[in-house]
């Protein structure tokens, strides 16, 4: 993976973190995935190690959980 991936669920905490991450990393270096809307990518996020959103997965595969918004269990519904 050459870009970081920012997973979120669309809540206000997630959207606020999204804006900060875009400002820090730059949109060219970032893929944004709203798993609240694109539910088919929930399993991908979990395989990457995402336990809660918002979370950033770095190109090296490190998962940075940011300001707890929702657990993946809550996202799954």
QUIDA-V942672 format. One record per pair of residues at least 24 apart in sequence whose ideal C-beta (glycine too) atoms are under 10 Angstrom apart, sorted by the first residue. I is the first residue (numbers start at 0). J is the second residue. Records with the same first field share a line. If there is no record, write none. Layout:
I = J / J
This chain:
0 = 30 / 47 / 56 / 57 / 58 / 59 / 60
1 = 28 / 30 / 58
2 = 26 / 27 / 28 / 29 / 30 / 31 / 56 / 57 / 58
3 = 28 / 29 / 30 / 31 / 55 / 56 / 57 / 58 / 59 / 61 / 63
4 = 29 / 30 / 31 / 32 / 40 / 43 / 44 / 47 / 49 / 54 / 55 / 56 / 57 / 58 / 62
5 = 29 / 30 / 31 / 32 / 33 / 52 / 53 / 54 / 55 / 56 / 63 / 65
6 = 30 / 31 / 32 / 33 / 34 / 35 / 37 / 40 / 41 / 43 / 44 / 45 / 47 / 49 / 51 / 52 / 53 / 54 / 55 / 56 / 62 / 65 / 71 / 74
7 = 31 / 32 / 33 / 34 / 35 / 36 / 44 / 52 / 53 / 54 / 55 / 65 / 68 / 69 / 74
8 = 32 / 33 / 34 / 35 / 36 / 38 / 41 / 51 / 52 / 53 / 68 / 69 / 71 / 73 / 74
9 = 33 / 34 / 35 / 36 / 52 / 68 / 69 / 74
10 = 35 / 52 / 53 / 68 / 69 / 74
11 = 68
12 = 52 / 53 / 65 / 66 / 67 / 68 / 69
13 = 52 / 53 / 54 / 65 / 66 / 68 / 69
14 = 53 / 68
15 = 53 / 65 / 66 / 68
16 = 52 / 53 / 54 / 55 / 65 / 66 / 68
17 = 53 / 55 / 65
19 = 53 / 65 / 66
20 = 53 / 55 / 63 / 65
23 = 55
24 = 55 / 57
28 = 58
29 = 55
30 = 56
32 = 56
34 = 69 / 71 / 74 / 75
35 = 69 / 74
38 = 74 / 75 / 76
41 = 71 / 74 / 75 / 76
42 = 71 / 75
44 = 71 / 74
45 = 71 / 74 / 75
49 = 74
